[in-house]
Every structure is written in structure tokens, then in C-alpha cells.
């Protein structure tokens, strides 16, 4: 890494450790680290870096999961609500990768930091699209019970089934959508030391 790159990395380190970031800071961060990030060590973070670069994708964890759900006709595993071959990303995996990232790159990352990073990541992922051959999918945000926020996938057709790709929280909902689906485009904003989620002037978190 050259001296300029080290300076940029130092900037993002300060922004993340001080928890002064919003999603627009993280967009720049993910684009920057994507080149040097070890894909095999941080597969989920790397996959998200690719999503930042391409909001319409034909590969990656989400595309593989959507295709598996469609190909298997949403068949569930025995005694489970999980869709056969649908991987998604669980909360523990997200947390472990971020903690390992912090250790490798000497970033002080707390549980609160991860909570805010994930809020940004979920906001960024909203309405991203996945297309491969005849399979099409889209990411949407949903409010769950007890303050949890989920990224759900569905086919791009009316009445298509929803599958939870990832869920994180808890957050404090200031506004709840009647159908639980956040239909408005959202963004994170930093107000003082608090990261919030808004849809226009409407505060959601």
C-alpha cells in the first residue's frame, strides 16, 4: 500500500472509530478497501463491496440465494421455515467478519459500531437488483418485531414470495410502516453522535 493509500485508510479508520460516519462515508470506504480486501477472509464484506460497485448484479451471495429459491420452488427444509439452498447472511456471521476486520486492520470496532455499520449497509442495499438468465430478484427493507430490520429478497413480479436474506438489530423504530415493508427510499444521517434512518423528513430509526 502506497503512502497516499495509507493516508486514506487512516482517514476512514478515524471516521469509523469515532462513529462519525453515515452511509455515504461507507460507500467511499467500501470502494477503497475493495481492491486490497482478502475475499476468502472476508467473503461477506467483499460481496457487499461488489454490490456498492454494481447495484444490478448477476452473481454474489444474494443472486445465488435468489436463484436457489426459484429453482427449488421455495421448498423449505424439514421442520424448518428455511428455504432449501438459500444461504443469506446471519447476524453472527456479519459480527464475526467485522470483528476480524478490526483485528486485521487495527480498527477499534465495538458492538455499537457494527450496529451502525449494518444500518448503513442495509440502507445502501435497499432496492438493489439481481438478474441472471430468466431469474430476477430485488432487495427490500422490512421492519420486524422488537426493533429488528431485515433485508428481504423477492422476484420482480407481483405477489412473489419474500425471503429474509439478513436481519440485524435491535434498533429503535420511530415510525412503523403498516405493511412492515419500508416502501420509501431511505438514507442514514448523523445527528450529533446518533445515526438515524430517514425517508425524506420522516424519521424511521
C-alpha positions in Angstrom: 0.0 0.0 0.0 1.5 3.4 -1.0 1.7 6.4 1.3 -1.4 8.0 -0.2 -3.4 4.9 0.3 -2.2 4.6 3.9 -3.4 8.2 4.5 -6.9 7.4 3.0 -7.1 4.3 5.2 -6.2 6.3 8.2 -9.0 8.8 7.4 -11.6 6.0 7.3 -10.2 4.5 10.5 -10.8 7.7 12.3 -14.3 8.2 10.9 -15.3 4.6 11.8 -13.7 4.6 15.3 -15.2 8.0 16.1 -18.6 6.8 14.8 -18.9 10.0 12.8 -19.9 8.1 9.5 -23.1 7.8 7.6 -23.7 5.6 4.6 -22.1 8.0 2.1 -18.8 7.7 4.0 -19.1 4.0 3.9 -19.7 3.9 0.2 -16.3 5.6 -0.3 -14.8 3.2 2.3 -16.1 0.1 0.6 -14.9 1.2 -2.8 -11.5 2.0 -1.4 -10.9 -1.3 0.5 -12.3 -3.5 -2.2 -9.0 -3.7 -4.1 -7.0 -4.9 -1.2 -9.6 -6.9 0.8 -8.9 -10.6 1.0 -12.0 -12.2 -0.5 -11.5 -15.6 1.2 -11.1 -14.0 4.7 -14.0 -11.5 4.4 -16.4 -13.0 1.8 -19.5 -11.2 3.0 -17.9 -7.8 3.3 -16.2 -8.3 -0.1 -19.6 -9.3 -1.6 -21.0 -6.1 -0.3 -18.1 -4.1 -1.8 -19.1 -5.6 -5.1 -22.7 -4.5 -4.5 -21.5 -0.9 -4.0 -19.8 -1.0 -7.3 -22.8 -2.7 -9.1 -26.3 -2.1 -7.9 -27.6 -4.5 -10.6 -25.7 -7.8 -10.3 -25.7 -11.3 -11.9 -23.6 -13.0 -9.2 -22.8 -12.9 -5.5 -24.4 -14.3 -2.3 -27.8 -12.7 -2.9 -28.0 -13.8 -6.6 -27.1 -17.4 -5.6 -29.7 -17.4 -2.9 -32.5 -16.0 -5.1 -31.8 -18.5 -7.9 -31.8 -21.3 -5.4 -35.2 -20.3 -4.0 -36.6 -20.0 -7.5 -35.1 -23.3 -8.8 -36.3 -25.2 -5.7 -39.7 -23.6 -5.9 -39.3 -22.2 -2.4 -39.1 -25.7 -0.9 -38.5 -25.5 2.9 -36.1 -27.8 4.8 -37.8 -30.4 7.0 -39.1 -29.0 10.3 -37.9 -25.5 9.3 -39.0 -22.3 7.7 -35.6 -22.0 5.9 -35.6 -22.3 2.1 -33.6 -25.1 0.6 -30.1 -24.0 -0.6 -30.9 -20.3 0.3 -27.9 -19.1 2.3 -28.4 -15.4 3.2 -26.2 -13.9 5.8 -26.9 -14.3 9.5 -26.2 -11.8 12.3 -23.4 -13.8 13.8 -21.5 -14.1 10.5 -21.8 -10.3 10.0 -20.5 -9.6 13.5 -17.6 -12.1 13.3 -16.4 -10.7 10.0 -16.4 -7.1 11.2 -14.6 -8.1 14.4 -11.9 -10.0 12.4 -11.7 -7.0 10.0 -11.0 -4.8 13.0 -8.2 -7.1 14.3 -6.5 -7.4 10.9 -6.6 -3.7 10.0 -6.3 -2.4 13.6 -9.7 -0.7 13.7 -11.4 -0.5 17.1 -14.9 -1.8 16.4 -17.5 -2.1 19.1 -20.9 -3.7 19.0 -22.4 -0.2 18.6 -20.1 0.4 15.6 -21.3 -2.8 14.0 -24.9 -1.9 14.6 -24.4 1.4 12.9 -22.4 -0.1 10.0 -25.2 -2.6 9.4 -27.8 0.1 9.4 -25.8 1.9 6.6 -25.3 -1.3 4.7 -28.9 -2.3 4.8 -29.9 1.2 3.7 -27.4 1.1 0.8 -28.7 -2.4 -0.3 -32.3 -1.3 -0.5 -33.8 -1.8 -4.0 -30.7 -3.4 -5.4 -31.5 -5.8 -8.2 -30.2 -9.2 -9.3 -30.6 -10.7 -12.8 -29.3 -13.9 -14.3 -30.9 -15.6 -17.3 -34.6 -15.6 -16.5 -34.2 -15.2 -12.8 -34.8 -11.7 -11.4 -34.7 -10.5 -7.8 -34.8 -7.4 -5.7 -33.8 -6.4 -2.1 -36.3 -4.7 0.1 -36.2 -3.5 3.7 -38.7 -4.7 6.3 -39.4 -3.8 9.9 -39.5 -6.8 12.2 -40.7 -7.3 15.8 -38.6 -6.0 18.7 -36.8 -3.4 16.6 -35.1 -5.7 14.1 -34.5 -4.7 10.5 -34.4 -7.2 7.7 -33.2 -7.3 4.1 -35.6 -9.5 2.1 -35.4 -10.8 -1.4 -38.2 -11.4 -3.8 -38.7 -12.0 -7.5 -39.5 -8.9 -9.5 -43.2 -9.8 -10.1 -46.4 -9.0 -8.3 -47.2 -11.4 -5.5 -43.8 -13.1 -5.5 -42.7 -14.6 -2.2 -40.4 -12.8 0.3 -37.4 -14.5 1.8 -35.3 -13.0 4.7 -31.7 -12.6 3.4 -30.3 -11.0 6.6 -31.7 -9.5 9.8 -29.9 -7.2 12.2 -30.7 -5.0 15.3 -32.2 -4.2 17.6 -32.9 -0.6 16.5 -35.5 1.8 17.9 -38.3 2.4 15.4 -39.7 5.9 15.5 -42.2 5.2 12.7 -43.6 1.9 11.6 -45.0 1.1 8.2 -48.4 -0.5 8.2 -47.3 -3.4 6.0 -43.8 -3.6 7.6 -42.2 -3.0 4.2 -40.3 0.3 4.0 -41.6 1.4 0.7 -39.8 4.8 0.6 -36.1 5.2 -0.3 -34.2 5.7 2.9 -30.8 7.1 3.9 -28.8 7.3 7.1 -28.0 10.7 8.6 -25.7 11.5 11.6 -27.3 13.8 14.1 -24.8 14.6 16.8 -23.4 11.2 17.9 -26.6 9.4 16.8 -27.0 7.6 13.5 -30.6 7.8 12.2 -32.6 6.4 9.3 -34.8 8.7 7.4 -37.2 8.6 4.4 -37.2 12.2 3.4 -38.2 14.1 6.5 -39.7 11.1 8.1 -37.6 9.6 10.8 -37.8 5.7 10.9 -34.9 4.9 13.3 
